[in-house]
Amino acid sequence: MEQALQGKVALITGAARGVGAEIARQFVAQGATVIVADLDEPAAHALAGELGASAHGLRFDVRDRAGVRAAVESVGRARGGLDILVNNAGLLANGAFDATGGEAWDNLVAVNLTGLYNCVQAAVPAMRRRGGGNIINIASVSHEKGGGAFGNVWYGTTKAGVVAMTKGLGRELGPERIRVNAIAPAVVATDMVHQLLTEEVRARIVSRIPLGRLAECDDVARLAVFLASDWSAFITGETIAVDGGFLRT
Ligand SMILES: NC(=O)c1ccc[n+]([C@@H]2O[C@H](COP(=O)([O-])OP(=O)(O)OC[C@H]3O[C@@H](n4cnc5c(N)ncnc54)[C@H](O)[C@@H]3O)[C@@H](O)[C@H]2O)c1
């Protein structure tokens, strides 16, 4: 059977675990070469080792502009360019508006917004060399209401920025055959939310989701494959919710 991402080179940030790791797994299964780019270097190498010869672990900090540029250039040189960037690395902020101190806010913006700026600025030249490309941003349903079940107003604000970035870049980069889309998941039971997800909280959240369960990493990864592939060739600038109907309630 034909693989949707055969011959494509993809860099996925924050891919050592959680949502990003599942996207890496499914991209490799669909024929892509995947750079597992994560702050947690041992975990990035461990996952790459598990995924086989088509995956490569890389220490990568989305906050470090010069480091991101150097890493993307070296990936481009080694692999003849870059086809797909998945901006998945993200931090959560939780609780009332005054629960997030100034330092935590700075770091939240540095990862959730500046990190995307750094990665996009570095990746687009490498995509131009390939004659086109594909950027997928991981937003959150919390962009819609300025905060959600866990993500607070500051988290929701950064994710709203991700959605705006997706719309504008989709428009600007379309003529260069670079598509830009975002995925907005509802709660996914990863390490990011693990400590907050008591049985009671889980039941309360699930009761508000028409399809009656939390999101799985697999739900997000399958949409990422669709958006990264030619199956979605005429879709750009869009943010698609993976939320079991939560935003429609
Ligand atoms: N889990 C959820 O409920 C949920 C819901 C909606 C959206 N999201 C979004 O999905 C994405 C992935 O979330 P997850 O639940 O898999 O998170 P996670 O915390 O399980 O994994 C995040 C990964 O990002 C890496 N990372 C953190 N800072 C980094 C940096 N500066 N540079 C590079 N890598 C860095 C971490 O080492 C980790 O491997 C995030 O953008 C998150 O905001 C998650």
The ligand as a Tripos MOL2 file, in Angstrom:
@<TRIPOS>MOLECULE
LIG
   44    48     1     0     0
SMALL
NO_CHARGES

@<TRIPOS>ATOM
      1 N1         -2.1540   16.9880   26.7810 N.am      1 LIG1
      2 C1         -3.2160   17.7540   26.5260 C.2       1 LIG1
      3 O1         -4.2760   17.6530   27.1790 O.2       1 LIG1
      4 C2         -3.1700   18.7620   25.4030 C.ar      1 LIG1
      5 C3         -4.3720   19.3320   24.9700 C.ar      1 LIG1
      6 C4         -4.3410   20.2760   23.9480 C.ar      1 LIG1
      7 C5         -3.1280   20.6310   23.3740 C.ar      1 LIG1
      8 N2         -1.9730   20.0600   23.8200 N.ar      1 LIG1
      9 C6         -0.7230   20.4970   23.1820 C.3       1 LIG1
     10 O2         -0.1100   19.3860   22.5740 O.3       1 LIG1
     11 C7          1.3060   19.5570   22.5550 C.3       1 LIG1
     12 C8          1.9810   18.3360   23.1420 C.3       1 LIG1
     13 O3          1.4810   18.1440   24.4580 O.3       1 LIG1
     14 P1          1.7690   16.8310   25.3250 P.3       1 LIG1
     15 O4          0.5600   16.6340   26.1610 O.co2     1 LIG1
     16 O5          2.2830   15.7300   24.4720 O.co2     1 LIG1
     17 O6          2.9440   17.4100   26.2720 O.3       1 LIG1
     18 P2          4.0750   16.6680   27.1200 P.3       1 LIG1
     19 O7          4.3820   17.5940   28.2510 O.co2     1 LIG1
     20 O8          3.7030   15.2600   27.4280 O.co2     1 LIG1
     21 O9          5.3090   16.6510   26.0960 O.3       1 LIG1
     22 C9          5.8980   17.8450   25.6890 C.3       1 LIG1
     23 C10         7.2880   17.5670   25.1420 C.3       1 LIG1
     24 O10         7.8420   18.8470   24.7730 O.3       1 LIG1
     25 C11         9.1850   18.8920   25.2190 C.3       1 LIG1
     26 N3          9.5780   20.2840   25.4150 N.ar      1 LIG1
     27 C12         9.2260   21.1230   26.4250 C.ar      1 LIG1
     28 N4          9.8340   22.3030   26.2840 N.ar      1 LIG1
     29 C13        10.5810   22.2240   25.1610 C.ar      1 LIG1
     30 C14        11.4470   23.1230   24.4900 C.ar      1 LIG1
     31 N5         11.7150   24.3440   24.9950 N.pl3     1 LIG1
     32 N6         12.0370   22.7360   23.3280 N.ar      1 LIG1
     33 C15        11.8170   21.4820   22.8390 C.ar      1 LIG1
     34 N7         11.0440   20.5710   23.4550 N.ar      1 LIG1
     35 C16        10.4330   20.9410   24.5950 C.ar      1 LIG1
     36 C17         9.1900   18.0800   26.5140 C.3       1 LIG1
     37 O11        10.5140   17.6280   26.8370 O.3       1 LIG1
     38 C18         8.2380   16.9440   26.1740 C.3       1 LIG1
     39 O12         8.9200   15.8380   25.5830 O.3       1 LIG1
     40 C19         1.5710   20.8470   23.3420 C.3       1 LIG1
     41 O13         1.7410   21.9210   22.4480 O.3       1 LIG1
     42 C20         0.3100   21.0300   24.1540 C.3       1 LIG1
     43 O14         0.0920   22.3880   24.4840 O.3       1 LIG1
     44 C21        -1.9710   19.1250   24.8070 C.ar      1 LIG1
@<TRIPOS>BOND
     1     1     2 1
     2     2     3 2
     3     2     4 1
     4     4     5 ar
     5     4    44 ar
     6     5     6 ar
     7     6     7 ar
     8     7     8 ar
     9     8     9 1
    10     8    44 ar
    11     9    10 1
    12     9    42 1
    13    10    11 1
    14    11    12 1
    15    11    40 1
    16    12    13 1
    17    13    14 1
    18    14    15 2
    19    14    16 1
    20    14    17 1
    21    17    18 1
    22    18    19 2
    23    18    20 1
    24    18    21 1
    25    21    22 1
    26    22    23 1
    27    23    24 1
    28    23    38 1
    29    24    25 1
    30    25    26 1
    31    25    36 1
    32    26    27 ar
    33    26    35 ar
    34    27    28 ar
    35    28    29 ar
    36    29    30 ar
    37    29    35 ar
    38    30    31 1
    39    30    32 ar
    40    32    33 ar
    41    33    34 ar
    42    34    35 ar
    43    36    37 1
    44    36    38 1
    45    38    39 1
    46    40    41 1
    47    40    42 1
    48    42    43 1
@<TRIPOS>SUBSTRUCTURE
     1 LIG1         1 GROUP 0 **** ****
